Amino acid sequence: MSKAEKPLPSLDYLEPRLSITRILSLIGYLGVMLVLLVYNALFANLHGANPLVIIGTLLIPLLIFLPGILIGNVRAHAWLCFAINLYFIYGVLVCFQPGRLTYGALLVGFSLLYFIAAMGYVRWGFQAKRVREADQTATSP
């Protein structure tokens, strides 16, 4: 016996949630990048390493997703949810190092903000896509 298909919410319900979660995910994404950039450029003791190499190594995985995130691609948000977990783990590990609690806490906070907001954006984005497709097939001859 198969389950009955649940009705999808209306676009009036989905669109405000999409815009809020998109804004929150952008704040989290840009926050992670800004924290990594500022800390490693200004405060980190790199023991003689080139700061551009360290910053580039930390930011390139995030910058890969930048075009998709800026245009609001739902799949890019979904894939970045996997990658952002690495920054969450890195932030947790940094929290246990003496004198770096603030840096680690900011990384954890922004990556968590991104992850939760992006999960909402992905869910409601795919639901909105299905609603639009259903409306389009219902109105076509």
N, CA, C and O of each residue as an XYZ file, in Angstrom:
564
protein
N       0.841     -1.168      0.000
C       0.000      0.000      0.000
C       0.896      1.245      0.000
O       1.754      1.396      0.870
N       0.699      2.102     -0.945
C       1.532      3.296     -1.022
C       0.923      4.436     -0.214
O      -0.281      4.493      0.038
N       1.795      5.317      0.168
C       1.338      6.493      0.913
C       0.633      7.462     -0.020
O       0.976      7.574     -1.197
N      -0.339      8.148      0.511
C      -0.998      9.198     -0.261
C      -0.062     10.392     -0.363
O       0.622     10.745      0.597
N      -0.042     10.999     -1.522
C       0.843     12.138     -1.729
C       0.309     13.356     -0.972
O      -0.872     13.694     -1.053
N       1.209     13.997     -0.241
C       0.819     15.190      0.517
C       0.644     16.368     -0.432
O       1.396     16.509     -1.396
N      -0.334     17.203     -0.164
C      -0.476     18.394     -1.010
C       0.671     19.371     -0.744
O       1.124     19.531      0.389
N       1.122     20.013     -1.806
C       2.200     20.992     -1.682
C       1.639     22.318     -1.187
O       0.497     22.663     -1.491
N       2.444     23.070     -0.418
C       1.990     24.396      0.009
C       1.908     25.350     -1.179
O       2.510     25.109     -2.225
N       1.175     26.408     -1.008
C       1.015     27.382     -2.093
C       2.259     28.265     -2.210
O       3.083     28.329     -1.298
N       2.371     28.930     -3.336
C       3.496     29.848     -3.543
C       3.439     31.033     -2.584
O       4.477     31.590     -2.226
N       2.246     31.417     -2.171
C       2.115     32.506     -1.196
C       2.773     32.130      0.132
O       3.295     32.996      0.834
N       2.750     30.862      0.471
C       3.383     30.359      1.687
C       4.894     30.210      1.492
O       5.668     30.513      2.400
N       5.313     29.747      0.319
C       6.714     29.411      0.076
C       7.606     30.619     -0.204
O       8.745     30.661      0.262
N       7.110     31.600     -0.953
C       7.977     32.692     -1.404
C       8.567     33.533     -0.270
O       9.749     33.868     -0.344
N       7.812     33.896      0.777
C       8.458     34.638      1.863
C       9.536     33.812      2.579
O      10.567     34.348      2.986
N       9.292     32.525      2.726
C      10.267     31.654      3.373
C      11.520     31.507      2.517
O      12.635     31.452      3.037
N      11.332     31.446      1.220
C      12.475     31.379      0.316
C      13.340     32.627      0.419
O      14.566     32.528      0.483
N      12.721     33.787      0.435
C      13.518     35.021      0.489
C      14.238     35.158      1.831
O      15.392     35.586      1.865
N      13.577     34.802      2.938
C      14.223     34.909      4.253
C      15.384     33.934      4.373
O      16.464     34.309      4.829
N      15.171     32.676      3.966
C      16.251     31.695      4.091
C      17.391     31.986      3.126
O      18.547     31.686      3.425
N      17.080     32.562      1.979
C      18.153     32.945      1.046
C      19.015     34.047      1.642
O      20.241     33.989      1.547
N      18.399     35.042      2.252
C      19.155     36.127      2.886
C      19.995     35.589      4.040
O      21.170     35.932      4.170
N      19.394     34.748      4.875
C      20.144     34.188      6.008
C      21.296     33.311      5.542
O      22.374     33.337      6.136
N      21.080     32.538      4.490
C      22.171     31.695      3.994
C      23.289     32.543      3.388
O      24.465     32.206      3.526
N      22.932     33.637      2.722
C      23.964     34.540      2.200
C      24.769     35.172      3.338
O      25.987     35.311      3.237
N      24.090     35.552      4.415
C      24.794     36.115      5.576
C      25.764     35.085      6.154
O      26.907     35.417      6.468
N      25.315     33.850      6.295
C      26.184     32.804      6.818
C      27.366     32.521      5.905
O      28.496     32.372      6.369
N      27.103     32.446      4.613
C      28.159     32.168      3.628
C      29.205     33.275      3.607
O      30.405     33.014      3.688
N      28.738     34.501      3.496
C      29.675     35.627      3.471
C      30.362     35.806      4.816
O      31.511     36.244      4.868
N      29.674     35.475      5.910
C      30.277     35.545      7.235
C      31.437     34.589      7.390
O      32.479     34.958      7.930
N      31.269     33.360      6.921
C      32.366     32.381      6.985
C      33.557     32.893      6.192
O      34.691     32.847      6.668
N      33.300     33.386      4.975
C      34.404     33.876      4.150
C      35.088     35.085      4.791
O      36.315     35.185      4.777
N      34.308     35.989      5.345
C      34.877     37.191      5.959
C      35.701     36.848      7.206
O      36.778     37.407      7.409
N      35.205     35.946      8.026
C      35.952     35.549      9.231
C      37.276     34.905      8.842
O      38.312     35.225      9.424
N      37.253     34.010      7.873
C      38.499     33.368      7.425
C      39.477     34.392      6.867
O      40.671     34.338      7.158
N      38.975     35.317      6.072
C      39.828     36.326      5.448
C      40.433     37.267      6.482
O      41.646     37.478      6.496
N      39.601     37.827      7.339
C      40.077     38.819      8.308
C      41.033     38.191      9.321
O      42.096     38.744      9.602
N      40.661     37.056      9.859
C      41.521     36.451     10.887
C      42.885     36.080     10.313
O      43.915     36.384     10.914
N      42.897     35.431      9.168
C      44.168     34.975      8.611
C      44.987     36.100      7.998
O      46.204     35.968      7.865
N      44.355     37.194      7.625
C      45.096     38.328      7.081
C      45.659     39.225      8.177
O      46.731     39.806      8.008
N      44.943     39.344      9.306
C      45.333     40.329     10.306
C      45.822     39.752     11.636
O      46.710     40.330     12.262
N      45.267     38.637     12.075
C      45.531     38.185     13.434
C      46.323     36.889     13.539
O      46.989     36.677     14.553
N      46.283     36.033     12.561
C      46.876     34.703     12.667
C      48.398     34.776     12.676
O      49.002     35.579     11.964
N      49.002     33.925     13.492
C      50.446     33.748     13.486
C      50.737     32.626     12.507
O      50.580     31.453     12.844
N      51.153     32.967     11.319
C      51.339     31.989     10.246
C      52.753     31.425     10.210
O      53.075     30.642      9.316
N      53.594     31.801     11.148
C      54.971     31.289     11.265
C      55.748     31.442      9.962
O      56.463     30.530      9.546
N      55.605     32.592      9.326
C      56.367     32.893      8.119
C      55.717     32.450      6.822
O      56.261     32.712      5.749
N      54.576     31.791      6.885
C      53.908     31.361      5.655
C      53.301     32.566      4.944
O      52.976     33.575      5.570
N      53.158     32.445      3.663
C      52.555     33.503      2.868
C      51.057     33.561      3.177
O      50.357     32.568      2.976
N      50.553     34.694      3.658
C      49.121     34.777      3.994
C      48.209     34.532      2.798
O      47.116     33.990      2.962
N      48.637     34.922      1.598
C      47.799     34.709      0.414
C      47.597     33.222      0.121
O      46.523     32.814     -0.321
N      48.612     32.429      0.363
C      48.489     30.983      0.141
C      47.522     30.378      1.150
O      46.673     29.563      0.789
N      47.647     30.772      2.405
C      46.776     30.241      3.452
C      45.329     30.676      3.201
O      44.413     29.858      3.273
N      45.130     31.942      2.911
C      43.772     32.452      2.670
C      43.179     31.799      1.422
O      42.008     31.419      1.413
N      43.981     31.671      0.379
C      43.494     31.018     -0.843
C      43.102     29.570     -0.608
O      42.089     29.104     -1.128
N      43.896     28.865      0.169
C      43.590     27.468      0.474
C      42.286     27.340      1.253
O      41.517     26.403      1.042
N      42.047     28.276      2.143
C      40.825     28.231      2.935
C      39.600     28.701      2.151
O      38.498     28.204      2.383
N      39.772     29.643      1.235
C      38.624     30.234      0.555
C      38.245     29.580     -0.777
O      37.095     29.690     -1.202
N      39.175     28.911     -1.437
C      38.868     28.343     -2.759
C      37.695     27.360     -2.708
O      36.834     27.418     -3.586
N      37.621     26.454     -1.713
C      36.442     25.576     -1.690
C      35.120     26.335     -1.568
O      34.104     25.890     -2.101
N      35.122     27.467     -0.878
C      33.899     28.268     -0.774
C      33.630     29.049     -2.049
O      32.476     29.211     -2.447
N      34.687     29.534     -2.693
C      34.521     30.350     -3.900
C      34.022     29.536     -5.085
O      33.460     30.099     -6.024
N      34.216     28.226     -5.060
C      33.708     27.372     -6.142
C      32.196     27.512     -6.257
O      31.644     27.475     -7.357
N      31.531     27.672     -5.119
C      30.076     27.740     -5.096
C      29.531     29.163     -5.277
O      28.318     29.340     -5.390
N      30.392     30.165     -5.307
C      29.957     31.553     -5.337
C      28.976     31.888     -6.468
O      27.952     32.511     -6.188
N      29.229     31.511     -7.727
C      28.265     31.873     -8.784
C      26.869     31.293     -8.531
O      25.867     31.988     -8.700
N      26.807     30.047     -8.133
C      25.515     29.426     -7.875
C      24.786     30.025     -6.693
O      23.562     30.158     -6.711
N      25.540     30.390     -5.659
C      24.932     30.984     -4.469
C      24.388     32.372     -4.807
O      23.293     32.728     -4.369
N      25.130     33.150     -5.572
C      24.696     34.505     -5.904
C      23.439     34.535     -6.772
O      22.611     35.436     -6.638
N      23.297     33.548     -7.665
C      22.093     33.540     -8.513
C      20.937     32.810     -7.836
O      19.822     32.811     -8.359
N      21.180     32.191     -6.692
C      20.104     31.526     -5.960
C      19.827     30.112     -6.418
O      18.714     29.616     -6.239
N      20.812     29.447     -7.004
C      20.641     28.071     -7.454
C      20.439     27.154     -6.249
O      21.271     27.117     -5.343
N      19.345     26.425     -6.246
C      19.011     25.572     -5.109
C      20.021     24.431     -4.978
O      20.401     24.067     -3.865
N      20.449     23.875     -6.086
C      21.418     22.765     -6.030
C      22.772     23.226     -5.494
O      23.435     22.477     -4.776
N      23.183     24.423     -5.824
C      24.449     24.944     -5.290
C      24.364     25.078     -3.772
O      25.326     24.772     -3.067
N      23.231     25.529     -3.271
C      23.041     25.614     -1.823
C      23.094     24.219     -1.196
O      23.678     24.033     -0.128
N      22.485     23.252     -1.862
C      22.481     21.893     -1.331
C      23.892     21.314     -1.281
O      24.270     20.692     -0.288
N      24.666     21.512     -2.332
C      26.026     20.981     -2.343
C      26.931     21.704     -1.348
O      27.803     21.088     -0.735
N      26.725     23.002     -1.191
C      27.543     23.735     -0.233
C      27.250     23.299      1.200
O      28.101     23.444      2.078
N      26.060     22.769      1.443
C      25.756     22.242      2.784
C      26.734     21.137      3.171
O      27.084     21.000      4.343
N      27.179     20.348      2.189
C      28.176     19.317      2.473
C      29.533     19.951      2.789
O      30.188     19.574      3.761
N      29.946     20.905      1.973
C      31.266     21.514      2.134
C      31.361     22.378      3.393
O      32.421     22.450      4.013
N      30.273     23.025      3.769
C      30.310     23.937      4.918
C      30.545     23.168      6.214
O      31.009     23.735      7.204
N      30.222     21.879      6.204
C      30.460     21.065      7.397
C      31.950     20.977      7.741
O      32.306     20.825      8.910
N      32.815     21.069      6.741
C      34.255     21.068      7.003
C      34.669     22.300      7.805
O      35.526     22.218      8.685
N      34.057     23.437      7.495
C      34.360     24.669      8.216
C      33.763     24.628      9.623
O      34.337     25.188     10.557
N      32.637     23.979      9.773
C      32.055     23.786     11.102
C      32.999     22.949     11.966
O      33.277     23.307     13.110
N      33.488     21.848     11.424
C      34.414     20.984     12.162
C      35.698     21.744     12.486
O      36.210     21.654     13.602
N      36.214     22.482     11.525
C      37.418     23.282     11.746
C      37.180     24.308     12.858
O      38.048     24.508     13.707
N      36.032     24.948     12.860
C      35.708     25.924     13.897
C      35.621     25.289     15.277
O      36.089     25.870     16.257
N      35.029     24.106     15.362
C      34.947     23.407     16.654
C      36.340     23.063     17.154
O      36.632     23.235     18.338
N      37.198     22.583     16.273
C      38.566     22.247     16.678
C      39.338     23.489     17.122
O      40.109     23.431     18.080
N      39.136     24.601     16.437
C      39.815     25.847     16.790
C      39.354     26.352     18.153
O      40.139     26.951     18.888
N      38.102     26.119     18.491
C      37.568     26.575     19.786
C      38.347     26.012     20.969
O      38.399     26.642     22.025
N      38.948     24.851     20.810
C      39.677     24.220     21.904
C      41.132     24.666     21.987
O      41.856     24.226     22.880
N      41.572     25.526     21.081
C      42.941     26.029     21.114
C      42.973     27.312     21.935
O      42.101     28.168     21.788
N      43.969     27.446     22.795
C      44.045     28.640     23.649
C      44.137     29.935     22.832
O      44.932     30.040     21.898
N      43.311     30.910     23.201
C      43.350     32.223     22.574
C      42.624     32.335     21.246
O      42.658     33.395     20.620
N      41.966     31.271     20.795
C      41.305     31.319     19.489
C      39.810     31.007     19.586
O      39.179     30.638     18.596
N      39.261     31.159     20.775
C      37.853     30.825     20.989
C      36.926     31.694     20.138
O      35.970     31.183     19.555
N      37.191     32.980     20.060
C      36.324     33.884     19.298
C      36.325     33.523     17.817
O      35.272     33.476     17.181
N      37.495     33.272     17.282
C      37.615     32.880     15.872
C      36.846     31.587     15.608
O      36.083     31.507     14.646
N      37.037     30.600     16.436
C      36.341     29.329     16.268
C      34.834     29.469     16.430
O      34.061     28.875     15.678
N      34.423     30.262     17.419
C      32.988     30.444     17.658
C      32.318     31.159     16.484
O      31.192     30.827     16.115
N      33.005     32.132     15.901
C      32.446     32.816     14.729
C      32.320     31.861     13.541
O      31.324     31.891     12.818
N      33.331     31.018     13.344
C      33.250     30.044     12.259
C      32.098     29.066     12.473
O      31.339     28.766     11.551
N      31.984     28.578     13.701
C      30.898     27.648     14.022
C      29.549     28.336     13.831
O      28.643     27.763     13.227
N      29.411     29.544     14.335
C      28.141     30.261     14.246
C      27.716     30.542     12.819
O      26.569     30.290     12.450
N      28.634     31.063     12.009
C      28.280     31.381     10.632
C      28.047     30.122      9.787
O      27.158     30.106      8.936
N      28.832     29.078     10.015
C      28.606     27.855      9.249
C      27.296     27.190      9.658
O      26.601     26.620      8.818
N      26.959     27.260     10.936
C      25.682     26.714     11.395
C      24.511     27.534     10.839
O      23.499     26.972     10.417
N      24.654     28.853     10.841
C      23.625     29.717     10.259
C      23.416     29.367      8.792
O      22.280     29.222      8.339
N      24.510     29.232      8.052
C      24.383     28.880      6.637
C      23.686     27.534      6.478
O      22.750     27.411      5.687
N      24.130     26.535      7.215
C      23.606     25.183      7.040
C      22.105     25.125      7.292
O      21.361     24.561      6.490
N      21.660     25.700      8.395
C      20.237     25.641      8.740
C      19.402     26.429      7.733
O      18.365     25.951      7.274
N      19.853     27.633      7.392
C      19.103     28.454      6.430
C      19.092     27.806      5.048
O      18.068     27.820      4.364
N      20.219     27.242      4.638
C      20.284     26.624      3.313
C      19.419     25.368      3.239
O      18.842     25.079      2.191
N      19.323     24.629      4.324
C      18.445     23.456      4.322
C      16.989     23.878      4.112
O      16.255     23.231      3.365
N      16.581     24.948      4.762
C      15.232     25.475      4.533
C      15.057     25.955      3.109
O      14.029     25.700      2.481
N      16.069     26.657      2.595
C      16.008     27.178      1.232
C      15.906     26.043      0.215
O      15.146     26.131     -0.749
N      16.668     24.988      0.434
C      16.638     23.850     -0.484
C      15.271     23.171     -0.442
O      14.690     22.878     -1.487
N      14.767     22.925      0.744
C      13.467     22.260      0.864
C      12.361     23.076      0.191
O      11.621     22.565     -0.649
N      12.262     24.345      0.572
C      11.190     25.181      0.035
C      11.428     25.531     -1.425
O      10.472     25.749     -2.170
N      12.677     25.589     -1.841
C      12.977     25.863     -3.243
C      12.513     24.740     -4.154
O      11.935     24.993     -5.210
N      12.764     23.492     -3.749
C      12.304     22.370     -4.557
C      10.781     22.239     -4.514
O      10.164     21.854     -5.507
N      10.175     22.555     -3.374
C       8.717     22.543     -3.315
C       8.129     23.609     -4.235
O       7.154     23.351     -4.941
N       8.711     24.793     -4.229
C       8.228     25.870     -5.101
C       8.387     25.486     -6.568
O       7.526     25.800     -7.390
N       9.468     24.818     -6.895
C       9.672     24.372     -8.273
C       8.580     23.380     -8.683
O       8.047     23.460     -9.789
N       8.255     22.456     -7.796
C       7.201     21.485     -8.100
C       5.837     22.159     -8.231
O       5.037     21.779     -9.086
N       5.567     23.159     -7.387
C       4.299     23.885     -7.478
C       4.226     24.635     -8.806
O       3.191     24.608     -9.472
N       5.302     25.299     -9.195
C       5.318     26.039    -10.464
C       5.118     25.099    -11.653
O       4.397     25.422    -12.597
N       5.772     23.924    -11.596
C       5.610     22.949    -12.678
C       4.177     22.434    -12.732
O       3.625     22.247    -13.816
N       3.577     22.206    -11.576
C       2.188     21.728    -11.544
C       1.242     22.800    -12.079
O       0.299     22.489    -12.806
N       1.489     24.061    -11.720
C       0.662     25.154    -12.232
C       0.813     25.308    -13.734
O      -0.152     25.604    -14.438
N       2.038     25.103    -14.221
C       2.306     25.257    -15.646
C       1.624     24.155    -16.444
O       1.061     24.419    -17.506
N       1.668     22.923    -15.945
C       1.020     21.832    -16.675
C      -0.503     21.943    -16.588
O      -1.207     21.509    -17.500
N      -1.018     22.524    -15.495
C      -2.472     22.676    -15.361
C      -3.014     23.750    -16.297
O      -4.156     23.657    -16.748
N      -2.203     24.775    -16.595
C      -2.667     25.866    -17.448
C      -2.356     25.638    -18.926
O      -2.927     26.314    -19.782
N      -1.469     24.707    -19.240
C      -1.143     24.476    -20.649
C      -2.246     23.642    -21.304
O      -2.890     22.826    -20.644
N      -2.461     23.855    -22.622
C      -3.567     23.162    -23.298
C      -3.333     21.707    -23.516
O      -4.190     21.021    -24.073
